[in-house]
Amino acid sequence: MDNEIQLINDGNGLAVIGDPSAVERFLVTEGLPSTDLGLKRLGTVLSAGAATAQAGSELASNSGRWVKLSKESARAIDKYGLRTSSKSGLSTGVLKGNKGQIKGFVEFASKPGAILTNPALLAGAAGIMAQLAMQQTMEEITDYLAAIDEKVDDVLRAQKDNVLASMIGAGFVIEEAMTIRDQRGRVDEVTWSKVQTMPATIAETQAYALRQLDALAEKMEKKSKVGDLAEIAKEAETKAQEWLAVLARCFGLQDAIAVLELDRVLDASPDELDGHRLGLQTARKNRLDLISKCTARLMARMDAAADTANTKVLLNPTKAPSVVQSSNHVSGAIIEFHGRLGITHDRDSLEARRWTEAATEARDRALETGADKVEGAKRLSIDTFSRAKSTTGKLSERIAERARTLRADNDLQDDQS
């Protein structure tokens, strides 16, 4: 119906499907930016069955838009209470609009839409949504690499490792396959045969880059002297950015392979598309977790080094602030990298402790300690004097008593004589 829209939420994006005017009205009402969903690509699954053919004809008259989920867009659709399927992981619903009003979708329609009731179409729509989400990340990574393009080119050109050379070559092949896909609208057997062995090459390069970042963290752990920390922190400031760039390139290529893979499954085995999508989703999350743990460990070691340097700034007024500066530089690079991949966390920049601040604190501490010592000395002197006075008094009494005893003895001897 022209006042109804079908919604599909896969956790990364929202598909809005329905009459073009109703879809547009919903997006304007909620203030959601969107891109074309690409419903025409679902035609490859409409090959048999009257029900599927009927659903396909409905697709032809409908519009589909995709919205990337953010905190703002998620809040905008949470109020509609979409129903979640434990099997597919998708949240779906059909909203009914108010007739005669420009704005307002206020209730669920009594019957679900054609796409939501057709497993093949729903799986196809979810597959396209997954591809759009990954392509969005690929664009973020492309922008990230472009911003540090010169550094990336330098590190890649300087590397003589076969691992990185293989990754660079694989990238050319994958990009070629993506170009063919964009031109043809599908991934045939010939195109897929070119890239199906590439995941192992990319994974090997990813593991290599993670080991390099781990090595930097281990170096930081083994040092405690500010001079040594400053040297390693400066090395990390340069190398961390380079290996983050390599990791970003690997992640983007892995997403590109997943996009091609979903197209290939959609073309060859559409009944397996939903299960394959869920498998790719889990594998992608595992990659993100691995990258997050490794880079978070390096950031923690840099922060610990900065804390150590700040406590020793008085004796190292030049090198200690440089450790903090390098720590903030590395952490900033990691946070930007995380943002491009969709990894979120909070971390404030550390402030380099000034030498004068440390000196003032040391002076105040010394004065406080000195005052305590003076007061202690006073107490000690009073106590010592009191004890000495007491001892002197007792000694005088004993001497006087002895003198009296001697005089008494002398007097007695005189009387006897």
DAMOJO-V818200 format. One record per residue. N is the residue number from 1. PHI is phi in whole degrees, 0 to 359 (* if undefined). OMEGA is omega as a letter, one per 40 degrees, with the letter a starting at -180 (none if undefined). BURIAL is + if it has 16 or more other ideal C-beta (glycine too) atoms within 10 Angstrom, else -. Layout:
<<N PHI OMEGA BURIAL> <N PHI OMEGA BURIAL>>
This chain:
<<1 * a -> <2 285 i -> <3 247 i +> <4 238 i +> <5 227 i +> <6 259 a +> <7 244 i +> <8 227 i +> <9 240 i +> <10 255 i +> <11 95 i -> <12 246 a +> <13 203 a +> <14 238 i +> <15 263 i +> <16 241 a +> <17 235 i +> <18 165 i +> <19 301 a +> <20 309 a -> <21 291 i -> <22 291 i +> <23 298 i +> <24 297 a +> <25 297 i +> <26 296 a +> <27 295 i +> <28 292 i -> <29 302 a -> <30 271 a +> <31 66 a -> <32 255 i +> <33 287 a -> <34 212 i +> <35 229 a -> <36 296 i -> <37 285 i +> <38 83 a -> <39 297 a +> <40 300 a -> <41 291 i +> <42 286 i +> <43 300 a -> <44 292 a -> <45 264 a +> <46 265 a +> <47 250 a -> <48 207 i -> <49 93 a -> <50 294 a -> <51 295 i -> <52 292 i +> <53 297 i -> <54 295 i -> <55 297 i +> <56 296 i +> <57 294 i -> <58 291 i -> <59 301 a +> <60 298 a -> <61 265 a -> <62 254 i +> <63 250 i +> <64 229 i +> <65 235 a +> <66 240 a +> <67 242 i +> <68 290 a +> <69 282 i +> <70 229 i -> <71 300 a -> <72 289 a -> <73 291 i +> <74 295 i -> <75 295 a -> <76 294 a +> <77 257 i +> <78 300 a -> <79 294 a -> <80 273 i +> <81 59 i -> <82 296 a +> <83 270 a -> <84 261 i -> <85 263 i -> <86 291 a -> <87 283 a -> <88 264 a +> <89 77 a -> <90 266 i +> <91 253 a +> <92 226 i +> <93 178 i +> <94 240 a +> <95 261 a +> <96 252 a +> <97 271 i +> <98 280 i -> <99 293 i -> <100 80 i -> <101 247 i -> <102 288 a -> <103 240 i -> <104 115 i +> <105 236 a +> <106 246 a -> <107 206 i -> <108 283 i +> <109 289 a +> <110 290 a -> <111 238 i -> <112 292 a +> <113 283 a +> <114 298 a +> <115 290 a +> <116 291 a +> <117 263 a -> <118 249 a +> <119 305 a -> <120 293 i +> <121 292 i +> <122 296 i +> <123 296 i +> <124 296 i +> <125 297 i +> <126 295 i +> <127 297 i +> <128 296 i +> <129 298 i +> <130 298 i +> <131 296 a +> <132 297 i +> <133 296 i +> <134 292 i +> <135 294 i +> <136 296 i +> <137 295 i +> <138 300 i +> <139 293 i -> <140 299 a +> <141 294 i +> <142 299 i -> <143 296 i -> <144 298 a +> <145 292 i +> <146 294 a -> <147 292 i -> <148 240 a +> <149 305 a -> <150 297 i -> <151 295 a -> <152 297 i +> <153 300 a -> <154 297 a -> <155 291 a +> <156 290 i +> <157 290 a -> <158 284 a -> <159 284 i +> <160 252 a -> <161 293 i -> <162 297 a -> <163 299 a -> <164 289 i +> <165 298 i -> <166 294 i +> <167 296 a +> <168 297 i -> <169 296 i -> <170 297 i +> <171 300 i +> <172 298 a -> <173 294 a -> <174 294 i +> <175 296 i -> <176 296 i -> <177 295 i +> <178 295 i +> <179 295 i -> <180 297 i -> <181 300 a +> <182 297 a -> <183 285 a -> <184 264 a -> <185 81 i -> <186 201 i -> <187 240 a +> <188 274 a -> <189 297 a -> <190 296 i -> <191 296 a +> <192 295 a +> <193 297 a -> <194 286 a -> <195 244 a +> <196 293 i -> <197 263 a -> <198 290 a +> <199 306 a +> <200 296 i -> <201 296 a +> <202 294 a +> <203 296 i -> <204 296 i +> <205 293 i +> <206 301 i +> <207 298 i -> <208 297 a +> <209 295 i +> <210 297 i +> <211 295 i -> <212 294 i -> <213 292 i +> <214 298 i -> <215 297 i -> <216 296 i +> <217 296 i +> <218 295 i -> <219 298 i +> <220 295 a +> <221 294 a -> <222 274 a -> <223 246 i +> <224 230 i -> <225 285 a -> <226 298 i +> <227 299 i -> <228 294 i +> <229 297 i +> <230 296 a +> <231 294 a +> <232 289 i +> <233 297 i +> <234 293 i +> <235 296 i -> <236 296 a +> <237 301 a +> <238 276 a -> <239 285 a +> <240 300 i +> <241 300 a +> <242 295 a +> <243 285 i +> <244 295 i +> <245 296 i +> <246 296 i +> <247 298 i +> <248 298 i +> <249 298 i +> <250 299 a +> <251 295 i +> <252 296 i +> <253 292 i +> <254 295 i +> <255 294 i +> <256 297 i +> <257 298 i +> <258 296 i +> <259 299 i +> <260 296 a +> <261 295 i +> <262 296 i +> <263 296 a +> <264 293 i +> <265 293 i +> <266 300 a +> <267 282 a +> <268 263 a -> <269 220 a -> <270 301 i +> <271 293 a -> <272 263 a -> <273 297 a +> <274 296 i +> <275 297 i -> <276 292 i +> <277 299 i +> <278 294 i +> <279 296 i -> <280 296 i +> <281 297 i +> <282 293 i -> <283 298 i -> <284 295 i +> <285 298 i -> <286 297 i -> <287 296 i +> <288 298 i -> <289 298 i -> <290 297 i -> <291 295 a +> <292 298 a +> <293 296 a -> <294 295 a +> <295 289 i +> <296 293 i +> <297 296 i +> <298 297 i +> <299 297 i +> <300 296 i -> <301 293 i +> <302 293 i +> <303 296 i +> <304 296 i -> <305 295 i +> <306 295 i +> <307 298 i -> <308 298 a +> <309 297 a +> <310 295 i +> <311 284 a -> <312 243 a +> <313 293 a +> <314 297 a -> <315 268 a -> <316 224 a +> <317 295 a -> <318 261 a -> <319 283 a +> <320 300 i +> <321 298 i +> <322 293 i +> <323 295 i +> <324 296 i +> <325 298 i +> <326 295 i +> <327 299 i +> <328 294 i +> <329 295 a +> <330 295 a +> <331 297 i +> <332 297 i -> <333 295 i +> <334 293 a +> <335 296 i +> <336 296 i -> <337 300 i +> <338 301 a +> <339 299 i -> <340 292 a +> <341 269 i +> <342 89 i -> <343 269 a +> <344 247 i -> <345 191 i -> <346 243 i -> <347 199 i -> <348 271 i -> <349 293 i -> <350 279 i +> <351 259 i -> <352 293 a +> <353 284 a +> <354 286 a -> <355 298 a +> <356 296 i -> <357 296 i -> <358 295 a +> <359 294 i -> <360 298 i -> <361 297 i -> <362 296 i -> <363 297 i -> <364 299 i -> <365 294 i -> <366 293 i -> <367 297 i -> <368 297 i -> <369 295 i -> <370 296 i -> <371 298 i -> <372 296 a -> <373 290 i -> <374 297 i -> <375 298 i -> <376 296 i -> <377 295 i -> <378 300 a -> <379 299 i -> <380 296 a -> <381 295 i -> <382 297 a -> <383 296 a -> <384 295 i -> <385 298 i -> <386 297 i -> <387 294 a -> <388 293 i -> <389 298 a -> <390 296 a -> <391 296 i -> <392 297 i -> <393 297 i -> <394 296 a -> <395 294 i -> <396 297 i -> <397 297 a -> <398 293 i -> <399 294 a -> <400 297 i -> <401 296 i -> <402 293 i -> <403 295 i -> <404 296 i -> <405 296 i -> <406 294 i -> <407 295 i -> <408 295 i -> <409 293 a -> <410 293 i -> <411 297 a -> <412 294 i -> <413 295 i -> <414 294 a -> <415 294 a -> <416 287 i -> <417 279 none ->>
